[in-house]
Amino acid sequence: MVAKKEIEKLENSNVKLTVTIGKADVESVYKKTLDLYIKNAQIPGFRKGKVPASVLETKFGDAVKNDAMADLIEESLKEIFDTIEEKPLGYSQPEMEKMDDFDLSKDFSFTITYDVFPSIKVENLTGVTIEQPQVEITDDDIKKELEEIQERNSIVLDKSDDAKAEKGDIGTFTFCELDGNQEEVAGTKRQDFVFTIGDGLNLYKFDDEVIGMKKGETKVFTREYPKDFNAPELAGKTKTLKVTLTALKTKNVPALDDDLAQDVNEKFKTLEDLKADLKKNLQFTLDKKLEELRNDSLLSQLVEKNPIVLPASMVNAELDSRFRMLARQFQTNEEQLVKLLSSSGQSKEKLQEGWKADVEKALKARLIVETLMKDKNITVSPEEVEAEYKSIAEKANTTVEDIQKHYSDPRMKEYLIDDIKENKLYKDLLENATVKKGKKTTFSELFSSEQ
């Protein structure tokens, strides 16, 4: 069908495609379209399927031509895109630049533009310097893990009516602000608000004031808030609060001993066994985080060294994908999320504009990774996949058979192979990079800085 095609590569991964279809194919497609109209047309005075072509062309001539043109464009583009490398991105809608008038006595030509996957050349792979934080697993890190285990295994019990509130107790409170006449300030009342005393997880931070209160007791007190207080509506102000303790519970925290270790998992015989396992898991988590930081730093520098102009359609598609993901996180649809944002003075456009820089950086990094894996012909052997199964099984305390079953889904296995490829690429790239000792930090600081 296609008599001639011309491909012109434009800026920003955009392509101009000019297509010419020969006169004979124009006539053929027009005849097929006309025959279809004849077959289905219902015109008074004629039986269905027996309408003369001349009558139908008089009545529906423009529609027949438009449908024939649409078929010519669709069929010719399918033929071309099946054979050329410059295929349009899946989310890039080709735009019609120009199109001939439909004329059965002439060839038919049209021109479209569309975005293609960026073709890049990654250079400057040397001269990368990475600073890696210095972190060690300490006794304090293990202690925090043990405290969390104690917390998860604690039992919450009601305290007696005459018991006083203490730090660590779980209190249920009703509270409000009072004005100068000791009247409730409208809109400030909170009913049955529950928090652990001492954690500071309440707007007014009145933990210290409620220590010593008994269930059913009401207390009125005044608090001054500093100018740098984390709640802007309270910063630099003085508030009078009325607080009633309506319920009081305490946590029965288990002792740190061999019994607790055995309750966590029967494989632990002593508390020391549990500590050793916690240290091993923390070290694994730390190693993965440091590896992630090295890789991120490496990619960030390669992105800076290799300027890439992304197609707008690629960026917009990723922004829309993130918005859909956010809607799912809020357990709603996109339309409702737009309304929710509007009610808070925000908008989809403002939100996506704020994401744009990170999205562009992530896409550029992805392009660099995929290009380098292709350039370096990085492959994964069946033996490497099996070795990864064993490694995952060991870290997850499960069997290789269970891991193999998990990755029996072809898509899941493909994801795993992609991960192995990427890790091989990073290892190769890091051989040409300089990794220096960075500042000393703690395990908790390293992870809190990533929040």
N, C-alpha and C positions, 0 to 999 in steps of 0.2 A: 504493500500500500504506500509506504513512504518512498517518494521519488528522490528526496534530498533532505538532508538535515545539516544544520550548522550550529556548532556549540561554541559559545564565547564565554570564557571565564571572567567574571567581573570581580570587584572588590568585595570584601567581607563574606567570602564563601558563597557568593551569589553567581548564578549561571543564567545566561540568555540562550534559549533554544529556539531556533527558527526551523519550522517544518514545512515542506512542500509536498502536497499530495497530487499525483497525476490526474489529468482530466478523466481518464478511463475509470479510475477508482471513485472519483467524485460522482460520475454518472451512475456507477454500480450501486453505491451506497444510497444515492437519491432514489433509485428505482426500488430498492429494498424497502426504504422508508415509505415510499408512495404505495407500494403493494400492501404494506401493513395497514395503512390508512384505508385503502380500498376494502380490505378484508373486514375491518371493524366499523367502518362508517355507517351510520344510520341517517339517511336523508329521505325526507318524504318524497314519494313517487318512485323510489328505487328499492329493490330488494337488497338486503344486507349482503355485501360482497359483490354486488353487481353495479356499483356506481361507476360510471365512465371516468377515466383518469382526468379528462379535460374538465368535467364538472367539479371533481374533487379539488383539482388544482385551483380552479376559480374561487372556490369557497375556502379552502384551507392552505393555499399556496405558501404563505409566509410561515405557517406552523410546520409544514412539511420540510421546508428549507432549513428552518432552525433546528429541527430534530435531526436532519441529515448532517448538518454541520456539527452538532454535538456528538453524534456517533463517529464522524470522521476524526474529530479531535481526540475522543476517548480511545478509539482503536489504534490510532497512529501513535499516541503517547505510550500506550501499553506495549506496542511493538518496539518502540525506541528504548523505553526504560528497562526492558528485558535484556537489552544488549549493551548498553553503555555503562561506564563506571560512574558518571555524574548523575546519580539517582537523587531525587528530591528527598529531603528529610521527611520522616513519617508524619511530623507535625507541621510541615511547611506546605501551605496551600499555594500552588503555582498561580501567578498573576498573569492575566492576558495583557500583553503590551500592545499588540495590534493584530488585526485579522482582516483578511480579504472579504469583500462582499461575495456572497454565494453566486457563482455563475457556472452553469453546466458546460459552457463552451471553453472554460479556462481551467488551469491548475488552481488548486486552493492552497493558500499559504497562511500561516499564523505564527506569532512569536510570543513565547511565554518567558517569564523569569521565575526562579525559585531558589531556595537555599539548599546547599549540599553540605555533607559532612566535611568539616574543615580539613584540608590537607596541610599538614605542618611538617617542618623539619626541625627536630630537636637538636640543638647544639650546646656548646659551653657546658659539657657534663663534668668538667674538672673545676678545681678551685672552690669547691663547696666546703664551708667550715660549719660544723655543728657543735653547739655547746650542750652537753648533756648534764642535767642536774645530778648532784651527788646525793644519793638517798640510801639509807640503811634501815633494815627492819629492826626496831628496838623493842625492849621489854614493854615500854609504854604502848606501842602499837598492839602487841599481843594482849596487854591488859585491857585495852579498849574493846578488842574482839571478845574477850571473856566477859566483860561487863554487858555487852550486847546479848551474849548467850544467856547470862543471868536474867536480863530483862525479858527475853523471849520466853524463858521458863518460869517466870515469876507468876504468882497467883494473887489476884486482886480480892481483898476481903473488906467488908464493911467495918468501920471503926465504931466503937460504942458511942452512945449519945453524949456522954460527958468527956469524951476524948478531945484533945486539942489538936488543931491542925499543925502539922510539922512539914518541914521541907521534904519533898519526895512524895507526900500524900497526893491523892487525886481528889480535887474538890469540885463540887458543882455549885456555881454561883449565879445569883441574879443581881445585877448592878445597874446603876444609872448615874448621870451627872446631876448635881443639884445647883440651882441658881442662888442668887443672893438672899432670896426669901426661903431657902431650903425646900423649894419646889422642884419636882422632876423636870429636867430639860427635855423637851419633846424630841423624839428620835434617837435618844441615847440609851434607852433601856435594852438590856440583853437578858434574856430569860434562860435559865438552865445551861449556862456556859461552863464547859468542863475543861480543866487543864491541870497539869501536874505542877504543884506549888514549887517554885524555885527555878522552873524552866524559862520563865519570862514570856511564855507564849500567850499573852493577853495584851490587848491594845494599850491599856493604861499602866501596865507593869506594876501592879499592886501586890506582888508576891509577898514582900516583907510585911506589909500591913495586915495580911490575913493570917499570918502565922500566930497561933495561940487562940484563934477563934474556935467556937464549938458549933456543932450542927444546930441550925435554927437561929443563930445569933446574927444580929445586924450591926454594922459598924459604919460610922460616917467619919471621913477624914479628908484632909486637903493635901494635894501633891503639887509641887512645883516642877515643871519640866524644862530642862535646859534648851537653849536655842538650837542646839544641834541634835535634838531628839529625833529618832528615826521616823516618827509619825508626824508629818508636817502640820496636821491639824491640831497637834498638841504642843509643838515646839515653841518654847518661850512663854508658855501660858501656865496659869495656876487653875487647877480643877478641884472642885469638891465632889467627892464620890460617896455614894451610898451602896454598900455591899452586904448581901445576905448570903451566908453559907447554908445551902439547902441539903447537901449530902457530902459525906466524907468517907473515902476509902483509902486503904493502904496496900502497898505491894509486899507480899511475902517473897523475898528474894532468896533463892537457894544458895547455899554455901558453895564456895569454890573448892570442890574436893573430887575425889575419885568417883563418887556416886553421880555427880553432875556430868562428868565426862562420859560415864557409861549410859546415862540417859540421853545424851546427845547422839551417840552411836555405839552400838555394841562392840565395834572393832577397837574402841578405846578402853583399855583396862585401868589406866591411871590418868590423873590430871596432866601429868607430864606428856603422855601420849597425845592428848588433845592439844596441848601447847605446841608440840612439835609439828602437828598437822596444820595448825593455824599459821605457824611461821612459814611452812612450805607453801601454803596457799597464798599468803601475803607476798611472798617472794615471787611467785608466778605472776600475780596481779601486777606487781611492781615492774617486773621484766617486760610484760606486755605493754604497760603504759610507757616505759622508756623507749621501747621499740616504736610505738606509735608516735611519740614525740620526735624521734630521729627521722622517721619517714616523713612526717608532716613538715619538719624543718627543711629536709632535702627537697621535697616537692615545691615548697614555697619559694625556695631560691631558684629552682629551675623555671618556675612560672615567671619570676622576675627577669631571668636571663633570656627567656624566649617569649617575646611579646606575641600574643595571639589575639586576633580580632574574631569574636564569636558572632555567628549569625543571630540576629534578633529573635528569630523564631525558636532557636535552641534555648536561649535564655528565658524567653516567655513561657515555653513549655515546662521548664524546670520550676519556674515561679508558680505556675498554675498547679503543678504536681505537689508542691509544698503546701499550697493553700488547701488542696483537697485533703492532704494528710492532716493538716491542722483541724479541719472540719471533723474528720474521723476521731481525732483525739478528744474533741469536745462532744463527740457522739451526736453530731448534727449534720445537716447538709450544707452545701456552700451558700445557698440562698439565705438560710437562717443565720449562718455565720456573718454574712454581709450585714444583716439587720442588727446583729449583736454588736458588731464593730461600730456601726453607725450610732447606736444608742450610747456608746462610750466616747463619742467624738473622734473615732478612728475610721479608717476605710480600708478596703482591700488594696487599693492603689498605694496608699501610704505605707501599709504593711509590707507590700511586695517591694516597694522602693527601698525600704530599710534592709530587706534581704538581699538586694541585687548584688552588692559587692561580694558577699560571701558566696552567692550562687555562681557568679562569674569565676571566682577563684577556684571553686570546686570543679566546675566544668573544664577549666583550663588544665587543672591538675589531672583530671580524668583523661583528657585528650593526650597529654604528655605520656601518661602511663601506658595507654593503649598503643600509642605510636611507637614507644620504645620497646614494648613487648613484641610488636610486629617486626621492628627493625632488627632486634637482637635474636629474633626467631626463638623465643623462649617457649619451651614445651614441657609437658609433664608426663612422665612415664607411669605405667601401671604400678611399678615398684614404689615410686614416690607417693602415689595415692595410698598404697597399703601401709607405708611407713607413717603417713599422716593419720590413718585410722588408728594405728597402735598408739601414737602420741596422744591423740584425743582421748582414747579409751583410758590411758594411764592417768591423765589429768582429771578425767571425770569419774574415776573409780568405777569403771564399768568394763564390759567385755568388748573385744574387737568385733564380735558378731553383732552386738547391739548397735555399734557405730556403723557397721556395714549396712545393717537393716535401715538405719536412719537415712543413709545416703543412697539407698536403692532407688529413690526418686531421681530420675535423670536431671531434673532442674537443680535439686539440692547438690547432686554430685558435680554439676557444672559450676555452681557457686564455689564449691570447695576447690576445684581445679583452678578456677580463676584466682582464688586466694593464694594457692601454692605458687602460681605463676608470678603474682605480684611480689610475694616474699622473695622469690628468686631474683626478680628484677632489683628490688631494694638492696639485697645482699650484693649484687653485682655493682650497683651504683655507689654503695657505701665504701667499696674497696678503693674508689678514687676520691673519696671525701676525707676530710680531716675531722675527727671527733675529739673535741677537747672537753676537759672537765669543767662543768659549769658550777654555779653556786651550790652550796650545801643547803639542803632543805629536808623537811621531815616527810614521812609518808602521807600524813593527813594534810599537810600544807600543799603537797604536790597535787593531790586529788581535789582539794577544795578550790584551788586556783583554776581548775578546769570547769567549775560549775558555772 
